[in-house]
């Protein structure tokens, strides 16, 4: 469930980054990012999940270890492309187990009440419980990925499917006002927002269906067109469905306000079917964004 980008906010999309951090704001953003990049530049040294094992139905073992790489698409705001974030075994399990639970996807209205709006979002979604063995692996993986950035809790994962002509118009993943925690039993009624998003591709048997960021500067003209590209006008970022890969972006400024520049859309699927996975990390304002992991 995501927040719509209302038409009246078009002027806000052009606003500058809040200056809450003074002249050092950019460095406050870049230094944690550089530390993250250095960590994952050496995958053999950065496997905190190790070889932890989960099982499916107490029979089939799942190896939670991982070996992915990242490419920087944007520094401000932070947008990262993640190669090989999911393994085939993980993908097959999620698609097999939760496709039967798919229902019309929801959006949040202005009061943060979930609603169905098929004129705005036409995909189908299914909630994946934390207790699922693959979800447990991926939640731990996202915790590790975020490093020193607040990652106290991860929202239950969301399987999403787009068939031909289905789309999700421009929207934000962060909320206009703090929501009350309702997803996790151990932290009920705790105000939160969404800090980081990982959108992973579980299936790419389609044409179209790109993730479109109109306010992110386009990548170089010689970029890997199989994964990401600029638009025909050279403005904006397009990320193409690529099974097993993912994209991460930061939804918020360092002062806890939402970043309008990460407005994005899921473009219509022209043929085939796109299957994805939404992962959202919570931001609790009573703890710092950097170093607040209690």
N, C-alpha and C positions, 0 to 999 in steps of 0.2 A: 504494500500500500504506500503510495507516494503522494506528495502534495502537488497540486496543479500549479502551473505558472500562469497566473491570470494575465489577460491582455493588457490591463492597466499598468502592469509592472515593466513595460518595455523600456521606459526611461530609466528605471532602477537598474536594468541590466548593464547600463553604461557607467554606473557609479564607480568611483575609485575605491581601492582597498581602504578600510578604516585605518586611521592613523593611531590606533590605541597604543601601538608599540613605538611610536616616535620614529626617529631615523634608523632605528635598528630593527624594525619589523621584518624586513626581508631576511636579515641574517638569522633572526629567531626561527624563521621558517626553513631556511636553507640548511642550517647546521644539523638539525635532526634528520633532514632528508639525506644529506651527505653521509651521515653515520649509517643510515639505512642502506644506502647504495653500497658503501664499503663492506657492510656485513654480508650482503648477498652477492657481492662480486667474488666471494670465495665460498662457494657452496659447500665444500668439504668441511669448512669451519663453521658453518651456520645451519646445522641441522638439529636444533634443540628438541625437535620431536623425536629424534633418534629412530629406533626401530620398534617403537611401541606398536603392539598388535591389537586389533579389534577383530571381532568375528561376526559374520552374518549368520543368524539362526544357529549360533553355537557350533557351526560346522566350518564355514569357509573363512579362512583368516584374511584380514585386511592389513597390509603393511602401511602404517601411517607416515613413514618416512617420505621425504620429498626432495626434489632436486630441480627447482625452477630457476629461471633467470628473469631479470627485469630490464626494460628499456624506458628511459625517461622521455615522455612526450611533452611535458610542460612542467616548469618549475614553480610558476606562480599564476594560477593555483597548481598544486601538485597533481599531476596525472601520470600514472605509470602503466606501462604495458607489461603483463606477466606471461611469460612463455611456460607452458607445461605446468600450469598451476594444479590441474586435476589429472589423475591417471584414468585409463580406460576402465579399470575395475570399479573405481569410485563412480564414474559417470554411469556405467551400466546399472549399478545398484540403484542409484537415485532415480533414473528414468524408469526402471522396471518396477520399483516399489511405490512410487508416488504419482505416476501418470494417471492412475485410476482415481486419484483424489482431486484432480484438476477441476476447478470451478472458475466462473467469471472473476477476473482480477478486480481488486478494489482500489479506490483512491480515497484520500482524506478530503473532506470538505473544509470550509473555513473554521469550523468548530472542532476539527480533528476527529470527526465521526466518520467511520468507514462507510463508503457507499459505492454502488456500481454505476458507472457512467460509460456506457458503450460508445458514446460519441467522442470520448476522450482516450479511453484505454480499452482495447478490444482483445487483449490476450487472456489466457486462462492461467491460474496459479494454484499452487498447493503448498501448504505449510509443512515443513519437515521438522519433526521434534528433535531437540538436542540429544535425546537418548539414542537416536539412530547411530549405529557405529560409524558410518561414513560422515554423518554430520558432526559427530564428536571429533573425528580426525580433522575435518575442515575448519571447525571452530578453533581448535588448537593451532592450526596452521595460520589462521588469521591473527590470533593473539601474537604468535611469533613474528609474523610479518610486520605488525604495527610497532614492535620493539618498545621504545621508550615513550611512544605516544599512548595516551590513555586508552586502555582496552579492557576495562573491568568486565564488561559484558558484551556479548554478541547476540543480536536478535536471532530468533529461530530462522533457519534458512528458508528460502522461498524458491521452489521450482516454478518456472514460467515458460509457457509455450505460445509461440506465434505461428498461426497458419497463414495461408495466402491472404493478402490485403490487410492483415491485422497489424496494428501499430500502437504506439503510446506517444501522444503529442508532448510538446515541450513541458517539462516539469522539473521540480527539485526533489531530492530525497530528504533534505532537511525540512523541519517544520517551521511555520511562521511564529509559533509560540511553543513553549516547552510542553511536551506531552507528559502524561502520568504513566509511570511504569506499570504495565499490565501483562507483559509477556513472561516474566520470570517470577517464580514463586518466592525465591529467596530475597527479592528486592521489590516488594509491592509498593505502589504509590510513591515512587521516587521520581521527581521531575527529570526528564532527559530529552536529548535531541539525538540526531544521527550525525556522527562525526565522519566516519569513513565508509565508502562503498566499494565493494568488490563485485563486479558483474562478470561471471564466468560463463563460457559457452560449453554446453553439453552436447550440442548438435549443430552442424553447419551445412546440412543438406538443403541449401536454399540459395536464392539470389535475392538481393536487397536485404532489408532487415538490419542495416548498419546502426550503430549507436552514433548519434549526431550531436556534437557540442558546438553550437554556432559562435560562442564567444571565446573558444580556445583557439589560439593561433594555429593555423594549419602547419603540418609537418613539412619537411623538405620535399621538393618535387621528385627526388629520387628515392623517397622512402619505400619501404616494403609494401607494395600495393596489395599483397595478399592478406596483410594484417591491418594496416591503417593507411590513410591517405588524406589529402586535402580535398575540398570540394572543387567543383568545376570552376568556381569563381576565385579559388585560392583562399577563401575565408572559411574558418571553421575546421573542425576535426571530424573525420569519419573513421570509425573502428568497425571492421568487418567481422562477422561471425567466423571463428576459427576454433574448432573443437579442442577442448583441453586448455585453451588460453583464456586470459582474463584481463580486465582493466580495473585499476584502482584510482579513485580520486578522493580528495579531501573536500568535504562539504562545508567546512566552517573556517572562519578567520580565527586567529589566535585569541581574540577577545571573546570568542564564543558566539559571535553573530554569524548568520548564514551567508554563504558566498553566492551571490547572484550569478557569478560568471560560470558556474558549473551547471547551469540550466542545460538540459539535454532531452533528446527524444529517441525513441526506437522507431526508425523509419519503416514504412510498410514492407512486408515480405512480398516479393514479386512471384516467386515460385518455390515450392518445397515447404520446409518447416524449420523454424528456428527454436531451439530449446536453450534456455539459460538458467542461471542460478543467481539470485540476489543474496548478498551478504552485507549486513549493516552493523557497524560497531556503535555502541551507545556512547554518548557524551553526557556525563553528569556534571553540572556546573558547580557543584560543591567540591570538586577535585580539579586540580590543574590539568590542562590538556597535555602538557609535557611532564612526565614523571608521576602522574597521578593514577596509580594502579592498585589502589587498596579497595 
